Amino acid sequence: MMSSLVRGCLTTSLVAEDDITSHIASPTEDDPVRDHTKLKAFDLADRLALAVYKHTQLFPREEIFGLTAQVRRAAVSVPSNIVEGCARNSEADYLHFLDIAYASCREAEYQLSLAARLGYLDVEAHREVSGICIETSKVLAALLRSLRQ
């Protein structure tokens, strides 16, 4: 049922969309709030934000209000919007905030690529943080796709 899927929280990785319904937990009348901590997408988004902060510490000082601030803002926006979406009461709002989280993740992905091409991230750091970013965007895209079916 669509409404139970939209209200639910994904608790494990989305390998196959057929398995999604077995990983959804709907909020109850007693506890109408979705628990963002049960979402694989939230766990990944949180890891992304931490990794971005770690790896941007060595960006050039002149980028503190430029690319450093932009990529950090985008990375923090991903878990923040997942949390806000889970706290909303309507299914439409939940999806809206997941959409914003997905878009912010893709934005961070580009900014990390730019930082690597500018020489601000070494190959290993870029591989680590972009891997988390790509996995997060894939999980968010699969979650959104499953909720819209």
Phi, psi and omega in degrees: 000134186301313185295324178290327176292315183293324181281344187281175177234131179282132185250347180224175182298146180267087178274312179233132182294338177295332182275355188299317184296336178281352182246018183254134175237118182277146174292155179256173177295324180290328181226085186283356184271135175285143181264104183297335182291347178270358182270127173301322179300321179293316179302315179294317181297322177295317176299320179299312181300316179296317180294321179296315178299318180300312187277346177269355179299332182261008176296155179303144181304323181293349178265002185304324178257004180253246186298323179302310180295321182294312183290325176294317179299314180297317182294319179289332180296330183296299179293329180298318180287330174295315179298313181296319178299318179295333181277348181280152183274330185267149178298322180296317178296318178304310179296320180301314181288328173294323175299316179296318178300316179298314180297320178295324178296316178294324177298313179298323179301315177295314183297325176292322176297316178298315180300321178294317180292334176277354179087013180278337178240133174283170186302314182293317179297317179295318179300316181296305187288323179289330175297316177296318181297314180295317178297318179299315181294323178294317180294317177297317180298317179294319179297313179300317180299316182293324182286336182271351180284000000 
